[in-house]
């Protein structure tokens, strides 16, 4: 390349886009890495109640800064883990 040629500048991810965002058309979401504090909060909520209603899910998602879908999926996976253990 000639030294004066313009090189494309990689675009930065939009504000708020993290590893949980879908990657392009037909792409799969990346695995969400929950922090130890988030897992602790989710586990304590699960010990109290294995099934969350919409209102509780919304409240928990807002408090933990996660999406409702992430909360819902975590609880589904946690119930399956408990079922396997029993």
N, C-alpha and C positions, 0 to 999 in steps of 0.2 A: 504494500500500500504506500502511496505517496504520503509523506509526512503531513501534508496540508489537508488530507481528506478528512471529512467529518466522520466521526465514529458514532454509531447509535448509542444513546445513553439509556441504560436500563431503567424502566419505569419503577417507581417505588410503589409498594403496596398501599392501598388507600388507608386512611386513618381507621383504626379499629379492626383491620383485617389481621387475623392471626392464624395459627395452625388449624383452627377449627373451620375456616372458610373453605367452601368448595373450590377446587382448583380447575377452573375452566369448564368447557362444555363437556358434560358426561363424566366429569372427574369425581372421584370419591373424596369424602371429607377425610382429613387426617385425624389420627387418634388424638383425642383431647388428653393432655397431661394435667391431671388435677394436682393441685398443691396439697401438701400434708394437712394444712388447715381446712381446705375444702373437703377432703376425704373424711376428716374427723367430724365436720359438721354434717356431712351426708350420712355417715355411719350412726351418729347420735339420733338423727331424724328417723333413720330406718329402724333403730331399736324401739323408738316410740311408736312408729306407725309404718307398716310395710307398704301401704298403698296411700298415695297422696291424691287429694282432690285438686281440681284446677286452681282454686284459690291458694291452697298451701304451696302448690308447685310454683305459682307466680310469685308468691312472697319469698320463697326460698331462692328462686332464681334471681330476683332483684337484690336480695341481701348478699348473695354470693357472687354477683356479677357474671352469671352464666345464663345461657338460654334455657327456656323451659324444656326444649327438646333434649338438651344435655342432661337436665335433671331427670326427665322422664326415662331416658335411656339408661342412666345410671341405676335408677330404681329397678327397672326391668332386669338389667344384668345382675344386680345384687340379689333379687328374688331367685333368679336361676342358679346363682352360686349357692344360695342357702338350700335350694331344692337338691342340688348335687351332693351337698354335704350330708343331708339327712337320709 
